[in-house]
Structures are given as C-alpha cells and as structure tokens.
Amino acid sequence: MILSKPATPASLLAQPNGKNESATRKLVVGRGIVFSGEITSCDCLVVEGTVKANIAGCHDIDIAEGGLFTGSASVESAEIRGRFEGALTVSGRLLVHSSGKIAAEVRYHQIEIERGGEISGQIQAQGTSDSAQAPTPLPRRA
C-alpha cells in the first residue's frame, strides 16, 4: 500500500512556470453571484456576476461580458467588457471593449474605447504632473 502525503494549499497553487498564485490577491465574482460590500487590498477583481461595492486599494478591475459593477472604484487599470455604473477613477489605462458600457463619473489617465463601446456621464482626463502645472506667463513687452 502506497500512501501519499496530502496536498497542501501552497502545492495546489504552484504553477508550472514557478510562480505561486498565492502571491496574487485575486477576487473572482462568478456568473450568477451577487456580491455587496467593500473590497480592499486586492490585486485584481474580476466581475462576471454582479458587484455592488466600493473598491479601495485594488490594482486592476476586469468586468467580463455580462458582468455588472455598481459603486465606486479607484484602480490603476480597468478593462470593461460588461457594465460599470457609479464613480470610476483610473490612474493608468482604462480600456472599454466593444461590448463595454460605462455610465459613471469617470476620471482616467489613458483611455481606449473600441468601436461599439459606450461611455456616458461626467468624464475627465487626469493630466500628468507636467500638464497640471500652471502655464508660464509670457514676458511683458516694454
């Protein structure tokens, strides 16, 4: 009789390329699931179902086709294939796919909207620190 040692959570998460998935804090809200609350300190939020929440301290949000996010999110990057409603601040890149729809107060640094993607509401580009400075006054003529 051969006994094998039970699998540990770390060994179940080990990847063939040597990466350990436990290092990534990823939350997936699957299709048909409704989540309400507050989400903090996750690396990636994937919305396939419905999320009614406020997000703080998260790096990425990915709303799948058919997914719905309602609330506020402040993230580094956002990829929208489903729907986002509320307030969205993206310090890096906002990508709205052809099936994506945003109805929100949106602030972004970079934006890309595929043909068919929709965005409505109050939309504001966030400038870099160079463009946020006041213009230099022109010298006066004597």
N, C-alpha and C positions, 0 to 999 in steps of 0.2 A: 504494500500500500504506500503510495507516494502522497505526502502532504505538501501543499504549497502554502506559502505564507499569505495572509490576507492582503488584498490590495489596499494601500493607504491612499487617502485623498491626493497627496502630492504625486504618487506614482500614476494615478488615474489622469492627472492633469498634465503629465510630462508630454512634451511634444517631440516628434522625431528630429526636428531641427535643433533640439537642445534648449529651446525656450520653455519656460514654465508659465503656463497660463495663469497661475495664481498671482503672478506679478501684475496682471491687468485686472483692474476692478471694472468689470463689465456687467451691466444690468440689462437683461432682455425681457421685455414685457410682450409675451406671445400673443398671437391672434386669439381673439375671443376673451382676453383678460382685460379687466378694468382695474387700474391702479389709481388711488387717490392719496395725496400726501405731499411730503417734502423729500427731495432727493439731494444728498450732499456727497461730495468727495468720490465721485465715480469717474473712471477714465472715459467710459463710453456708455451711453444709454441708447439702446435700440428699441424703438417703439413699433411693434407690429399690431398691437391691440389699441387700447385707449388709456392714455395717461392724463390725469388731471392733477397737476403738481406745480411746485416751484422748484427750480433747479439752481443750486449754487455750488461752486467748486467742482464742476464737471468739465471735462476737456472737450468731448465730442457728443453730439446728438445725431442720431440717424433715424429718421422716420420713414419706415417702409411703406410701400404702396398699400393702401388700405388702413394704415395706422393714423391715429389722431392724437395730437398733443394739445392740451388746453392749459394755459397758465403762463408762467414766466420762466425764461431760461437765459442764463448768461454763460456762454460757452466760447471755446476757442474756434471750433469749426462746427458747421451744421450742414447736413445733407438731407434734403426734403424730397421724398417721393410721394408721401401722403399729405396730411393736412396739419398745419400749425395755426393755432389761434391764441392770441394773447400778446405778450411782450417778449421780443427776442433780441438779445444783444450778442453779436458775434465779433470777437476781437480779431479773428483771422478771416477764413473764407466761408462764405455762405453759398451753397450750391442748391439751386432749385431745379429738379429734374422735370421732364415734360409732364409727368403726372402730378407734380407737386403744386400745392395751393397754400399760400400764406395769407392770412387776414390778421394783421397784427401791427403793433408799434415795433418797427424794425430799425436796429442800428447795426451797421456792419462796416468792416474794413475793406473786404473784397467781395464782389458778388458775381455770380454766373447764373444766368437763367436760360435753360434750354427752351427751344421753341415749344410752346404749349404750356409751359409753367406759368403760374399766376401768382402775383404778389399785389396786395392792396393794403391800405392803411397809411399810417404815418411812417415814411421811410427816410432814413437819414444816413448818409455816408459819414463814417468817422475818419477824419484825416489823420495822417501821421503827425508826429510831433513837429516836423518842419512846416507842414501846411497849417498847423494850428496856431502858429505864431502870428502876431500882428504884422501887417505889411510895413516895410521900411518907408518912412516918409521921404518924398523927393526933396532934394536940396532947393532952397529958395533962390530965386533969381534977384540980383540987386538992381 
